[in-house]
Amino acid sequence: MKMNVNNVYKAIVGTNSWGSKTYGKVLRGSSVSKETLRQTVEEAMSRGLVIFYTAQDYGLGEGQRLIGELCPKDAMISSKYTPGTKYTAGQVRRSFEKDLKDFGRDYVDIYWFHLPNCIEQNLAEMTALYKEGKVRNIGISNFTLEECKRAKALLDKAGVPLFGVQNHYSIIAREWEQNGLVDWCKANSVQFWAWAVLEEGLLVPPKKGGKMSAMKLFCLRRQSKLLLLYKKMYIIGRRHNITPAQVAMAFCTSKGIVPICG
């Protein structure tokens, strides 16, 4: 469906850890069973979280196939195309056709242009897919404000709306708010989606014990600098009967930003 940018999406279900057991254990310390993921999908859908965000490299290639297997037809799929530094004609379509095969569908609800490489050529291919009805909405990711303006101008010329911008944003990473991109999105009825809203676990206050992982090692080096923030998140969480992680997500929604939550 063509999604209304004025709709209020509570959050997006991120699936970066879905798939390969090895990937999950090395990166995050544990893997998730298919049955748990099935229950996750059912729980998310029952609570109005109907958009699932994925990509070809998630779970070492298994993530997208799991989305196709586990998500019901009324779930919305958000996927992305990651370009190389050089452009070859037809590259977007070839990648997209693989996505459709993985999903077992004939369209994708939102298709993101993941990096600002060869903007005009890649957007032209995405525009063609949009006009064929295979892509219902087009977004851009990891673009600067000036690159967003350029992309929107190209889409406007083609008569295609820009659905959203997806960039890194969290309580401790607010450059896009400070440099005007968030306000630009609001002024142009473009959604702003935030990835890494929990900073890969850094904004989940530390617990003792548990298995070591690449992400845990990353977080341990920085946690001591955030003790005052953790304390404040606990205080706010107790006041509203929510967890510190939910405080971090709610911070985004309070700014009109849609968090992608793993």
N, C-alpha and C positions, 0 to 999 in steps of 0.2 A: 504494500500500500504506500501511497505518497503520504509521508508522515508530516503532520502539522507541527511546525516549529514552536507553536504556542502551547502544544501539549506539555504537561509537566511530567517528565519521566523522573521517578524517584532516584533511580540508579540503574546502571547497566551491569549485567553479570559478566565479569571477565573470566576467560577460560584459559589463561596462559599456563596454568599448572595441570590442565586436563591432558591425559594421554599417557605417554611413556612413563613407566614406573621408575626407570633409571633417571630420567630427567627430573622427576619429582623428588626423588631421594637425594640426588646430588645438590639440586638447587635449593630445595626447601626442607629437606630432612625427612620427608615422608611422602608416600604416594597415596592416591585416592582410588578406591575401587570403582568399577563401573556401576555397581549397585548404589553406592553412595552418591555418585553423580546423577544417577536416575532420580533418586530421592531429592537431590538438590534442585533439579529441573522442576519437579512437581511442586516443591515448596515455593520456589521462586515464582512460578506461574500463578500459584494460588494467592500470592501476595502482590500481584500486579507487576512483578519484575519480569517483563516479557521479552526483553531484548538481550541477546547473547552475543558477546563480542569475541571473535576468534581471528586466526590467521594461519597461513600454511605452515609456519614454523613452530606453532604451539604444540607442546608435547611431542617434539621431534616428528611432526607430521601426523600424529594420531588425533590431535584435538579437533580438527575439522570433521573428521569421519565420525567422531563421537557426537558432535553436534547434530550431524545428519541422522544418526541412529536414535538419539535420545530425545531430541526436541520435537514436540508436536507441531503440526502444520500451522497452528495459530501463534507459535512463537516467532519472533522476528530475529533475523540473523544479520549481524553487522560484521563485515569482513573487510580486508584491506589488501591493496596492491603495493608491494615494495619495489620500486624501480632501481635498476643499477645506474651507474653514472653515464652510461651510453644508451642511446635509444635505438631499438630495432623495431621496424614496423610490425604491428600485430602482437607485440609482446604482452600488452594488457589483456587482450582478448584470449590469448593462449592460457595465461595464468587464471583468468576468470573462469574459463571453461573447466579447468581442473577443480576450482572451487565448487561449481555447480554439481559436478560429479560426486564430490565428497558429501555435499549437502543432500543430494538426491532431490534437488529442486530445479526449477527453470528460471529462477530469479533470485536476487539478493536484496533485502530491504534497504541496507545502507552499505555503500562501497566507498572505502576511504583511500585516498591517494596519500600514501604513507610518508613520503619524503619529497621535498621540492626539487626533484631532478627532472630536467627536460619537461618543464611544466606544460608548455603549449602542446607538445606532441602527445604526452600521456593523457592530458585532460581531453584532447580531441577524441581519443579512443574511448574514454569513459563516457563522454557525451554521446557517442554513437550507441553504446550499450544502453544508456539511459533512454534514448529515443526509440530503441527497439523493445523497451519494456523489461529488459533483463536486469537492469539496475534501477531500483525505485527511487533512490536518493543518493546524492554524491556529497562526500565530505573530504576535507583535507586535514593532514596531520603533520605536526612538527614544522609548521610554516611560521615565518615571522609575520609581523603585521603587514609589511610591504608586500610580501609574497602572497598573503591572503587577499590583499586588495587586487593584485595582479590576477590571481586565480579567479576571483569573483568577476572581474571585468571580462575575462575570457568566457566564463559561463554565461554571464549576462548577454553577451554578444550572440551566444548560441541559443539563447532563450531557455536556459536551464538554471534552476535555483541552486544556490549553495546551501546545503542542509546544515552543515556544521563544521566546526574547527575542533580538533582533538589534540591537545598539548599537555605537557606535564604541568600539574598544579597540585598544591597541597598547602597545609598551614605554613610550612617552612619553605615553600617554593612558589612565590607569588609574582614572579617577574611579568607574567602576561597580564596581570591585573595592573601592575605598576606602569607598564609601558603603553597601555591603552588598548591592547587587543581585546580584552574582555568587554570593555565599553563599546568597541567597534562592533563586536558580534551582536551585542544587545541593540545597538542603533540600526543594524542591518537585518534584524530578525534571523540571525544565524546562531544556532546552538553552540555552546562551548562545553565540550566533554573533557574531563580530566582523567589522565592516567597517572598511576603511581600515587594515588591520594594517601596511601599509607606508607609511602616511601619504601616499598618492598619489605614492610614489617618494622621499619624503624620507628613508626608512630604508634606501634602497639607496645605499650610499656613492657619492659623486660621481665621475664620470669626465670627463676632458677631451674637448672636441670634441662631435660629434653635433649634430643639428638642434635648434633652439630650439622650445619649445612652451609653452603656458600653464602646464602643470604644472612644467616645468623652471624657468621664471621664479619660480614660487611657491616651489620648493624652494631655489633659489639664495640667497634672502634669509635662510634659516634654517640652512643647512648649517654655517656657521662655528661655530654654537653646539653642534654635535653631534659635533665631531671626536673627543672622548674616547670617546663612545659608539661611533662607527664603529671606532675602534681596538680596543675591547673585542669588538665583533662579529666583526672579522677574527680575533682571537685564538681566540675560541670556535669560529668556523667552521673554522679550520685544525685545531683539536683533534679535531673530529668529521667532517672532510672534507665540509663543506657550505658553501654561500655565505652571505654576510651576510644576504641576504634570507630564506634558509631559517632562519637564527638567529632573525629577527624572528617568523617564523611558528611556529617551535618554542617560542618563549617563550609564545605563546598556548596551544598544546596542553599545555604543562607546567602550566598553570593550569586545565586542564579546559575550555578555551574553543576553539570550532571556528572557525578562520580562513577568511574568504572571500578567495580569492586570485585576482587578475586574471591 
